[in-house]
Amino acid sequence: MLKTEHKIILGNSEQMSEVEDESVHLMVTSPPYPMIEIWDNLFGKLDSRIAELWQKLKVKSAEESKEKLVIEIYYLMHENLAKVWKEVYRVLIDGGIACINIGDATRTINNRFRLFPNHSKVIENCEKIGFTTLPHILWKKPTTKPKYKGKGAFLGSGFLPPNAYVTLDCEFILIFRKGDLRKFDQKDPLRYESAFTKEERDVWFTQIWDIVGTKQTRSEVERRIAAFPEEVVYRLIRMFSIKGDIVLDPFLGSGTTTKVAIECERNSIGYEIDENLSNLIKKKINFEQTSLIKKPWNVTIVKRDDRIKAKKGSRMVMTPQNYRTASYSSEG
């Protein structure tokens, strides 16, 4: 098994100063989804303008003014994500691949139900940055009927046309490339070692993925933070990188990408702004055990001062954005 290095940075991935230009081969991530209610507070902490606009929305009375505020909030959320996509573009090698798992959002605001097409906004922003858009994957999630007021129901007016709504049961895995096709030395041994089987190719390179049986294996916290299943990450790492490559996840969450990168003999870098998830990450990658048992990988965790951290007896706050760091590692 290859010796691999893994760095986890507890900090804001809008600035990835620890990562050199053109040093990463693959980016795999699932960011917070704009206009999904559970992420409103996080976006508000990242950008005070967003928090202020939500407050204005509560006091505005004119319908037209409220609509403008909703669109402005949506655009600002994507503006903040685009800062990360710009950094990803900087650190990817020529021919490097970026995979972004994101879902569209449906939400009733101002008594109006609507769709927020997150996938199209990500494509728009990534193309402005310079990425080439490649064919995407539709991940059909294991869902039943949607819930309304705690009960299973389809959205709209039941069996009567025309005011019912289509249920969203797919998410997008958007795929982008930086520059031209990646080049390899002839008969590169690691590339050949990384080959997939015909059966894997036939399933993985179809556009619709029907991955089931993941919800039961994930913790309650992982479901709350919308962590994607290991199978999704495993396929993407195998499809778009080779052994020894560096895989980046700028929204590490519960640490799934790091765990799968270790198992696939890839190096990895992960950013997670919320320090409250650090114990979950360490548990997922067996950080404590790794420090006691000799392993062919090393994990380093860096705490940066622009992370969100929980203060005892108070709400989470964003610390000042500077770059003093503390680090500790688990030698394999």
CORKA-V951741 format. One record per backbone hydrogen bond with DSSP energy under -0.5 kcal/mol. CO is the residue of the C=O (numbers start at 1). NH is the residue of the N-H. E is the energy in kcal/mol with one decimal. If there is no record, write none. Layout:
CO:NH:E
CO:NH:E
This chain:
4:298:-2.0
5:268:-2.0
6:300:-3.0
7:9:-0.5
7:270:-2.7
8:10:-0.6
8:302:-3.2
9:11:-1.3
9:272:-2.3
10:304:-2.4
12:15:-1.2
15:17:-0.8
16:19:-1.8
20:23:-0.8
24:93:-2.6
25:97:-1.6
26:248:-2.9
27:99:-3.3
29:101:-2.9
32:34:-0.6
33:36:-1.6
35:37:-0.6
36:39:-2.3
37:40:-1.6
39:43:-2.3
40:44:-2.2
41:45:-2.0
42:46:-2.2
43:47:-2.0
47:50:-1.2
47:51:-1.1
48:52:-2.3
49:53:-2.1
50:54:-2.0
51:55:-1.7
52:56:-2.2
53:57:-2.2
54:58:-1.1
55:59:-0.8
56:59:-0.8
56:60:-2.0
62:66:-1.9
63:67:-2.1
64:68:-1.7
65:69:-1.7
66:70:-2.2
67:71:-2.0
68:72:-2.1
69:73:-2.4
70:74:-2.2
71:75:-2.5
72:76:-2.4
73:77:-2.3
74:78:-1.7
75:79:-2.0
76:80:-2.0
77:81:-1.8
78:82:-2.5
79:83:-1.0
80:84:-0.8
81:84:-0.9
81:85:-2.0
82:86:-2.2
83:87:-1.5
84:88:-2.6
85:89:-2.3
86:90:-1.7
87:91:-2.1
88:92:-1.8
90:22:-2.1
91:23:-2.0
91:24:-2.9
93:96:-2.3
96:178:-2.4
97:27:-2.4
98:176:-2.6
99:29:-1.9
99:101:-0.5
100:102:-0.7
100:174:-2.9
102:172:-2.7
105:116:-3.5
107:109:-0.7
107:114:-1.6
109:112:-1.3
112:109:-2.0
114:107:-2.0
115:117:-0.6
116:105:-2.3
116:118:-2.1
117:120:-0.6
117:121:-1.6
118:122:-2.3
119:123:-2.1
120:124:-2.4
121:125:-2.4
122:126:-2.7
123:127:-2.4
124:128:-1.6
125:129:-1.6
126:130:-1.3
126:131:-2.2
131:133:-0.5
132:177:-2.3
134:175:-0.6
137:139:-0.6
137:173:-2.8
138:140:-0.8
138:209:-2.8
139:141:-0.9
139:171:-2.3
141:143:-1.6
146:153:-4.2
148:151:-1.6
151:148:-3.4
155:165:-3.1
157:160:-1.9
159:161:-0.5
160:163:-0.6
167:169:-0.8
169:141:-1.6
171:139:-2.9
172:102:-2.6
172:174:-0.6
173:137:-2.1
174:100:-2.6
175:134:-3.0
176:98:-2.6
177:132:-2.7
177:179:-0.6
178:95:-3.7
185:188:-1.5
188:192:-1.9
189:193:-2.2
190:194:-1.0
190:243:-0.7
192:195:-1.2
197:201:-2.7
198:202:-2.6
199:203:-1.4
200:204:-3.2
201:205:-2.1
203:206:-1.2
207:138:-3.4
207:209:-0.6
208:210:-0.5
209:140:-3.1
209:211:-0.7
210:212:-0.7
214:217:-1.0
214:218:-0.6
215:218:-1.0
219:223:-2.0
220:224:-2.1
221:225:-2.2
222:227:-2.9
223:226:-1.0
229:232:-0.7
229:233:-1.4
230:234:-3.2
231:235:-2.3
232:236:-2.0
233:237:-2.6
234:238:-2.3
235:239:-2.6
236:240:-2.1
237:241:-0.8
242:245:-2.1
245:247:-0.5
245:267:-3.1
246:25:-1.8
246:26:-1.7
247:269:-2.4
248:28:-2.4
249:271:-2.6
251:30:-0.5
252:255:-2.1
252:256:-0.6
255:259:-2.2
256:260:-2.5
257:261:-2.5
258:262:-2.2
259:263:-1.9
260:264:-2.0
261:266:-2.9
262:265:-1.3
265:244:-2.5
267:247:-2.5
268:7:-2.4
269:249:-2.4
270:9:-3.4
271:252:-3.3
273:275:-0.9
273:308:-3.9
274:277:-1.9
275:278:-1.9
277:281:-2.3
278:282:-2.7
279:283:-2.2
280:284:-2.2
281:285:-2.0
282:287:-3.0
283:286:-1.0
286:290:-2.6
287:291:-1.4
288:292:-0.5
289:292:-1.2
289:293:-2.0
296:4:-1.8
298:6:-2.6
299:330:-3.5
300:8:-3.2
300:302:-0.5
301:328:-2.2
302:10:-3.5
302:304:-0.6
303:326:-1.9
304:307:-1.4
307:309:-0.6
307:319:-1.5
308:275:-2.9
309:311:-0.5
309:317:-1.6
311:314:-2.5
315:311:-0.5
317:309:-1.6
317:319:-0.6
320:322:-1.8
324:305:-1.1
326:303:-4.2
328:301:-3.5
329:331:-0.5
330:299:-1.9
332:295:-1.4
